[in-house]
Amino acid sequence: QVHLVESGGGLVQPGGSLRLSCATSGINIGAYTMAWYRRAPGNQRELVASITNDDTANYAESVKGRFTISRDNAKNTAYLQVNGLRREDTAVYYCFANGAPSRNSYWGQGTQVTVSS
């Protein structure tokens, strides 16, 4: 059975930082593109960042230069370092293991990030 468990969210002041983790079990993330999405209240889920299995990273324009995605295949864990947080970054952040086209894909349950003074 596959599990993706996010952690590291919380309440932070504007300008603050967090490190989100996505611990997985039941899959070898080395075979997956790992991604982080977020959903703000009233909005659709949006892609924040992704990293391929050859470590090519891509970011949404709104987070470039502030967020960094990484992966540790030996720990089967993906990370999202979020710096320079803004109120508009408030959302539930979800981890996604993209197995397309040859494998199933999986979602985590999400971790809440709230940016407020």
Protein Blocks (a to p, Z undefined) as FASTA:
>chain_A
ZZdddehiacddehiacddddddehiafklpccddddddehiacddfbdcdfkopacddf
klgokaccdddfknopacdddehiafklgccddddddfbfkbccdddebjaddddZZ
